[in-house]
């Protein structure tokens, strides 16, 4: 994996305005990730709150906690045991998960409790909380309530894992605190690791003091701003430079780099050109394409992505690609290209949860294996945790991708008020027939001199043209005249039948 990452040239582009901050991760000139944070809706992950238990649900082993947000946040009993942090830690050093206690024996309504946000509010769901606090820095994550040391599973060299663990053993025992060694710590010096550990311990002492003074339903600790978090969480050795178009953000980032990333601060540049930074790199155009349902492939094939409440589905099609050899070879080549492209789309669109991929059916088992391996390889650079299954009996690949924040579509878009998110609308003819049925109901129920129909121009045009005979027959049937009126503000499905 290290060789793969080292072959990638990466740039971080940061666009800052008073209303919004955007971070683009560009690899070999191609946009791979986009992070958006707005001033009125900053991300909450990592923030620590003093909350108040609103409701305890023994049947769900969970509780709803008020932390000062519009919706109550969700705390599960398992997140009170620290199990949410185990996924990035070597299983050999992680204590066995204890038997969950009944949440009713640990929490009561009205109780004050210190919690940390694990996941931002997503859709109609509130934030996900944990009582097992975790404070990240460049190389480490401090676990103040535990005493074990874990190492990221992405660090594969056994000797390096042992070195990192041994470096932290003494300071962990002295302060009775645990650490997770992050992937970025691979190859870091002992001095750098201990510097990070001391910083986190000082930060924890400050937070403990703030916890004692905090009021219920208030913020105890707020995580770093997005530009500085970018350095902490996204910086890698293959990052050639970071370009930021805000002088203030540039100074904050240089200060952070001087303290935690010595020797790398010179790679951070302040961009002051007249042409917008994202325009110069073509990022704005890529963002627009990332909101489209169809993704073209270079070969002529294409992907179709559909995001629903339950899952995301991705369909692979050959399109105009006809290949040069056999049909099986054409399908194989299309699927290989699709595997790489869809891995990028998952990162760029930040799609999470359950993902179903419908590759084109392959008969050759070796081709299936190679396509799966290509997908796994393409996902290795993804910061989010992913799990991939084998090809199912129906030829589908099922996978999951950890979701901690809203997808790009949910951040930038809202549900269409006309189709209510269906992606389709009733045809004018369908609406005409609904109007006919409504006219008959009204005519039978009420006495009136006539009927006035208010509808969109497309529907009224249909009533006056292709359905003119039907309107005339209906007038004879109900014995009253029917008048038509265009309402420019009405959607195609909207209409009113008024008695006059």
N, C-alpha and C positions, 0 to 999 in steps of 0.2 A: 504493500500500500504506500509506503514511504516513497518508493521510486515513482509511483504514479503521481503522487501529489507534487513531487519535486519537478516533474516535467511540465507542470502547468504554470504559466505566467499569469499573475493575478494583480488587478488594480482595484482599489476601493475608492469610489466616487461619492462625495457627500454634498448634497444640496440642502442649504439651510435657509429658511425664510421664517418670519415671525409666526406664521400660522402652521408651518409644516416642516419636518425634517425627513429627507429621503436618503437612503444609503443604497448604492448599487454595487454589487460584486461582479466585476467583469473579468472573465478568464479567457486568455488568448483572444481578446477583442470581442467576446460574445457575452452578453448579459446573462448571468446565472441566477442571481438572487436580487430581490428588492425588499427593503425594509422601510416601512412608512410609519411615522409617528406624528400625530397632530397635537397641537398645543392644548386643545380642549379635550383630548382623549388620549393621554399618554398611556403607554403600556404599564401594566401593574405587576408583571412577573418579577419576583424578587423583593417587592415591597413588603415591609413588616408592619402589622397593624395591631392595636389593642382592640379586639372585637368584643361583642356581647352576644352570647348565645340566645338566639330568638326561639328556636324550636329544636327539640331532640326527637329523633325518629328511631326508636329501637328496632323496628321491623326492617329498616334499611341500614342499620348500624351507622347512622350518619346524623349530622346536625346542620341546621342553617344558622349562619353567624352574620350579624350586622357589623360591617366594617366601615360604614359611612358612604356606601355606594347606593345607586338606585335600586339594585337587586341584592338580596341577601346572598352571601357566598356559601359554598358547600364544603363541608368538612366530613370526610369519611373516617371511620375508626382506623382503617389501615394506614391513613396518612398521619395518625397520631403515634405510629410505631416506627416511622422513618423508612418504611418500605418503598416509598416513592423515589428514594435516592439510590436504591440498590441496582438499578438497571445499568449504571455506568461504572460499576465497581467490580473488581475481581471477586467471583463467588467464593474463592478460597479464603478470603479475608473478611467476608461479610457474615456477621452473626446470623444464626438461624432466626427467622421471623418468629417472634413469640406468639402464643395463642392470643387472639384478639379478645380483650375484655369487652363485656357488655358496655356500650357507650353510655348507657343510663347511669352506670356506676362511676363514670368519669366526668360527665357534664350534666349540668342542670340549667333550666331556662333562667336567663338573667345573669348567668355567670360571666365574669370578665376573663378573657383568654387572649394570649399572645399568639398570633398566627402569621404565616407568610404565604403569599400568593404563588401557587404553582402554575396555574393557567389563567390567562385573561378570560373575562366573560366572552362566551362564544354563542352568537345567535340569541336564543331565549334563555340560555343557561347562565347562571351566575359564575363568579370566579371560583376556582378550585383552590382549597387551602390545605396547609399542613402546619402542625405544631412543631415539627422537627425542622428547626431553622437551618439555613445553609447560606453562607456568605462567600461569593466567588471573588477571586482576584485573577491575575494573569495566568498563574500556573496552578493554583490550588483552589479548593473549596473547603472552607472551615465548617465543621460540624460541631458546634459548641456543646451539644447535649450528648454526644457519643465519644468513645475513646478508641476507635479503630482507625486504621489507615488503609485506604483503598487506592487502586491504580486503574486508570481508564483502560478498558479492554482494547482500545485502539493502539495502545503501546504493546507491541507483541514480543519484543526482545526480553527474554527472562532475566538476563543480567541487568538490563536497564531498569526493569521493574523492581528488582531487588535493591539496586542502588537508590532509587527514588524513595522506596519504603524505608530503608535504613537511615537516609538523611533526615527523615521527619520523626523517627522513633523517639528521640530524646525530648524534643520540644513538645511532642504530643503528650508524653508521659508527664512532663513538668507542669503543663497547664491543664491536664486531664481533658483534652479536647481532641477531636478526630479530624482527619483531613482526607479529601479525595484529591488525588493527583490528576490534573487534567491532561488531555492529549498534548497540549502546547508545551508541557514541561519536559517532553522527551529531549534529552541532550542538554537541558538547562543545568547551570552550575549549582553547586551546593549553596553558595552565597546568595544566588538569586532566589532559590527556593526558600531559604531561611528568611530572607528579606520579605518575601510575600507572606510567609507565616506570621512574622512579627507584625506586619501591617494589619492582617486580618484580626489578630488578637487585640491590637489596639482599637480597631474599629468595633469589635465586639464589646469591649469595656465601655466605649462611648454609648453604644446602643443599649446596653444594660442600664446605664444611668437614665437614658431617655425613656426606657420602658417604665421605670419607677415613677417618672413624672408625668406620663402620658394619660390623657383622658380617654374614656371609652369611645369606641367608634372613631378613632383618629389614627393618623399615620405616625408610626414610630421611626421608621427608616425608609427612605425612598432611594431606589437604585439610581445609578449614574445616568446621565443624559445619553441619548442614542449615539451621538458621535464618539463619546468616550467608551461606551459599551462596545462599539464597533471594534476599537483597538483591543479591548480586553477579550472579546469573544470570537472575533473573526480574523484577527491577525494571524498569519502563518509565515514561515520563512520564505515561501514563494511569492509573497506580496512585494511587488517591485516598488510601488509607491501608493500613497494615499493623497488624494486631492480634495480639498474642501474649499467651498466658495464663501465661507464666513470667517472674518478675521477673529471674532470672539471664539468661535468653535475651534479654529486653528490653534489659538493660544492655549485653550483648555487641553486639547489633545497633545500638544507638544509638552506641556507641563506633566501630564500623565505619563507620556512616553519617557521623559527624562528620569522620572522616578522609578518606573517599573520595567522599562524596555530600553536600557542604556545602549547607545550605538545605533538605534533604529529611528531615533527622532528625526534624523535628516531626510528620511524617506517621506515625511509628512510635508506636503506643499500647500501653500495658500494660493488658490486660483483666483486671479483678478481680471481675467480676460473679458472682453465685451460680449462675446458669444456665450450664451448659457452653457454651463458645464455639461449637463445631460444632453443638450442638442449636439454638442461637439462629438460625443461618443455614440450618438444614435440611440440613446437610452429611451428618450420620449417615444420614439416610434416603436421600440420593443415593448414598452408598457402597453401601448394601444393594442399590439398584436397579442399580448398575453391575456387580454380580455375577450378575445375571439374564441368561438367554439371550435373552429377548424384550424389545425396546424399543418401546413404543407411540409413535406419532406423533400430533400434535394432531388431524390430519384424520380419524383412525380407522384409518389404515394402521399398519404396524409393520415393524421390522427383526428379523431373527434372526441372531445372531452365534455362530459356532462357531470356537473356537480349538483348533488342532491343533498337533502338533510341526512340521509342514512349513509351514503357512500359516494365515491366518485367513480365513474366508469370511463374507460378509455378504449375506443375501438380503432383498430389498425386496418387500413385499406390500401390496396396496391394502387388505386387511382389510375393515372396514365402510365405507370411503370409497367412495361411488358417484358423487360429482361432481354437476355441474349442467348440463354440456354433453355433448360427445361422449366416447366411451371413450378416444380418444387424448389428449384434454385432461385427463381424470381421471388417466391414467397419467403424463402430463407433470408435473402438479401434485404427485402423490405422489412422483415421483422427485426433483423440486426440493427438497421438504421433507426427503426422505431424505438428500440430499447434505449438507445442513447438519447434520442430526442425526448422521449417521455420522462426520463430521469431529470432532464433539464427543466421540463415543464412543471414537474412536481415541486422542485426547488423555487422556480421563478414565481409560480402562482401560490406557493405555500399551501399545497393541498395536503390534508392530513386525514387521519381516521382510516376507514376501510377503503381500499382502492382495488377495483376489478379491471384487469387488462384483458381484452379480447384480441390476442394476436391472431393473425391469419393461420388457419389450420395447417399444421405440418405433419407429415407422415413419418419422416425420418426421426428416430429417437435422438440421434446425435445432433441434429439441427435443433431440436427442442432444448437439449442440454446447453448448446452453445449460446442460444438466445437468452436463456436464464442466466448464464454466466456473464454475458454482456450486460444484462440489466444490473446484476449485482456489482459488477465492476464500475458501471456508470454511477451507481448510488454510493460508492465508497467516499466520494467527496462531499456527500450530503451531511450537514451538521445534525440533522434530525435523525433519530433512531428509526430504522426501517427493518421490517421482517417480511421475507418473501417465501411463499409456498411453492410447491411443485405445480406443474401443469395439471389441471383437474381433468376428470373424465370428459367434461364438456369443452376442453381446450382452453380454459380460462386460467390466468395467473392471478392469484389472490395475494395481496400484500397489505401491510399497515405502515403508516408513517406517523410518528408522534406529532401531535398537534398541541401547541401551547398558545397560539395566537390566531386571529382571524385570517382567512385566506385573502389573497390580493383582491379577488372579486368582491368579497364582502366588505373590505375596507373602502374600496373606491366606488362601488356601485350600490344601488338599492333595487328592490323588486319593482318591476314594471307595473305602473298603476293600471294599465289597460288589460294586460293578460294575467296579472297577479302571479307572475313567476312561472306560468305554464310554458311560455315560449311560443304559444300559438294563440290565435283568436278565432272566434266563430266567423264563418263566412257571412257576407251580406245576405245571402239567400237563407241561411239558417236563422238569422235574426228576423228576417221578414216573416218566416213561418211562426216564430215566437210571437211576433206582433199580431198576426192573424188570430192566434189562439187567445191572446189577451183581449183583443177586440170582442171576440165572441163571449168571453166571460163577463166583460163589462156590460155588453149589450143585454145579456140575460139578467144581470143583477140590478141594473139601474135604468131609469128612464132618462132620456136625453134627446136633444134635437139633432145632434151630430157627434162625430168622433174626430178628435185632433190627434195626430201622431207626430211626436217630436223625436227625431233620430238624426244620426250622422249623415253627411252628404252621400256616402257610399251606399247606405241602406235606403235613403230616400230615392236615389237614382235607380236602384234596383226595383223599388216599388213602382216607380213611374215608367220603367222600361220593360224588363223581362217579366215582371209580376203584375203589370198593369191590368191584364185580364182577370187575374185572381182578385185584385182590389175591387174591380167592377162587380164581379160575382158576389163578393162578400157584402158590398153595399146593398145589392138586391136581397141577399139573405137576411140581413139585419134590418133592412128598411130604413136606413139612415145614411146620410152622406159621410164620407171619410175624407178629411183634409190632411195634407202632408206638409210638414214644416222642418227645414234643416236647422239643426242646432250645432253651430261650429265647434262648441266646446265639448260635445259628446264624443266618447270613444265609439268604436265600431259596434261594440256589444251593448251600448247604453241606449235606452229608449224610454219614452213615457207615452201612455195612452190616456188622453184627457177627454172627459165628457163635456160637451158644450151645448 
